[in-house]
Amino acid sequence: MKKRLVLLSIVLVLVSGCSIQQLSATDFQSNISTILSEDTDLANVSFDGYEYYVPSGMRFVNKDDYNALLQDKYSNYYYLYIDAIGYYHETKNTYKVDKDAYYSEKLNYNKKNGYIEINEDGDEYFIEMVFNYSKIEAYVPREYLVPVINNICYILQSVNFHDKVLESLIGENVLDYKEESFNIFESKTDSSNDSVLEFDDYVDADVSTGEEIYEDNFEINEVD
């Protein structure tokens, strides 16, 4: 009888130690807080100097150095940029909340910061989200706004930099970058920001090729 009580106690401890949180189907603000508050070490893709997690149901369309174009099962495209230079130089978050945007908020979770800005563009939303020295841009129809933001949060929250590798790469000038590189903490909709990610150009140039990238050091989650 005592053995059973001990085993039961262990099971209860294990269960109570697992925090299972339900995401909202309509409230993306609540989901942002829920996902970014978690501290995770999940990663299923790894490249020189960094790694991150790509949620199930997504795939790579193209990848070029620190840029990547991903697609989800609803055919929404995500342009991801990993700002290794900003991370290395500890660039400060200079984003200012835009009261004219559909949604604009500075983010600060687990000593990582950034922002999210959403603007309406006809029947679609243009999402810009920066977190943990990484940025994702996406144009999405209203019906996919919540699941797309969920995916963006999971990806950006999981980005993990390898300091020694980056120090070696940047120190040896292996990374090709300009001294006056753009600041990911400036919104693309800010007219004063001339150095921004060209999401439209990247999609037009790369999606049409239909080329998928397969490498030995990361997994591809195929779209159903």
Secondary structure, 3 states (H helix, E strand, C coil): CHHHHHHHHHHHHHHHCCCCCCCCCCCHHHHHHHHHHCCCCCCCEEECCEEECCCCCCEEEEEECCEEEEECCCCCEEEEEECHHHHHCCCCCCCCCCCCCCEEEEEEECCEEEEEEEEEECCEEEEEEEECCEEEEEEEEHHHHHHHHHHHHHHHHHCEECHHHHHHHHHCCCCCCCCCCCCCCCCCCCCCCCCCCCHHHHHHHHHHHCCCCCCCCECCCCCC
